[in-house]
């Protein structure tokens, strides 16, 4: 699991659309999808439900988002030392 994947996950959670999240992150949609897939494969739980081009968070995704936010916050604190 990488911080980049957590950032991508959190942006997708915020916008509930992979294409919009990728645009906001200045990466390709395929890169975002690949990184989210790697994260899901590592966790072995689905984080999003796909409904056409829209996505919704699963219960596991909602729970995981809190841990992802904490991880990003702690990493940012480390950079400020």
matplotlib code that plots the C-alpha trace (Angstrom):
import matplotlib.pyplot as plt

x = [0.0, 1.4, 0.5, -0.2, -2.9, -4.4, -4.5, -6.1, -8.7, -9.6, -10.0, -12.2, -14.2, -14.6, -15.7, -17.4, -16.2, -12.9, -12.5, -13.1, -10.7, -8.0, -8.4, -8.2, -5.0, -3.5, -3.2, -4.9, -8.1, -6.5, -3.6, -6.2, -8.2, -5.0, -3.9, -7.3, -7.4, -4.0, -5.2, -8.4, -6.4, -4.1, -6.9, -9.1, -12.2, -14.2, -14.0, -16.4, -19.6, -19.7, -23.0, -22.3, -19.8, -20.7, -19.3, -20.4, -18.5, -19.0, -19.3, -15.7, -14.7, -16.3, -14.5, -11.2, -11.4, -10.9, -7.7, -6.6, -7.1, -5.2, -2.3, -2.0, -2.2, 0.5, 2.7, 2.3, 3.2, 6.4, 7.3, 6.9, 9.6]
y = [0.0, 3.4, 6.9, 7.7, 5.0, 6.4, 9.9, 8.6, 6.6, 9.7, 11.9, 9.2, 9.1, 12.9, 13.2, 9.8, 9.6, 8.1, 10.3, 13.5, 12.3, 11.5, 15.0, 16.6, 14.7, 15.4, 11.7, 9.4, 7.7, 4.3, 5.1, 5.9, 2.8, 0.6, 2.1, 1.7, -1.9, -2.7, -1.2, -3.3, -6.4, -5.9, -5.2, -8.0, -6.0, -3.9, -0.1, 1.1, 0.0, 0.9, 2.1, 3.1, 5.9, 6.8, 5.1, 4.8, 3.8, 0.4, 0.1, -1.2, 1.8, 4.2, 2.6, 2.4, 6.1, 7.1, 5.1, 6.5, 10.0, 9.3, 7.8, 10.8, 13.1, 11.3, 11.2, 15.0, 15.6, 13.7, 15.9, 19.0, 17.9]
z = [0.0, -1.0, 0.0, -3.6, -3.7, -0.6, -2.1, -5.3, -3.3, -1.2, -4.3, -5.9, -2.7, -2.7, -6.3, -6.8, -10.3, -11.5, -14.6, -12.6, -9.8, -12.4, -13.9, -10.5, -9.8, -13.3, -14.1, -16.6, -15.7, -16.5, -14.0, -11.3, -12.0, -11.9, -8.6, -7.0, -8.3, -6.8, -3.5, -3.6, -4.5, -1.5, 0.9, -0.6, -0.1, -2.5, -1.8, -4.5, -6.2, -9.8, -11.3, -14.9, -14.8, -11.2, -8.2, -4.6, -1.5, 0.0, 3.8, 3.8, 1.7, 4.1, 7.1, 5.2, 4.3, 7.9, 8.1, 4.8, 6.0, 9.2, 7.2, 4.9, 7.9, 9.8, 6.7, 6.2, 9.9, 9.3, 6.4, 8.6, 11.1]

ax = plt.figure().add_subplot(projection="3d")
ax.plot(x, y, z, "-o")
ax.set_aspect("equal")
plt.show()
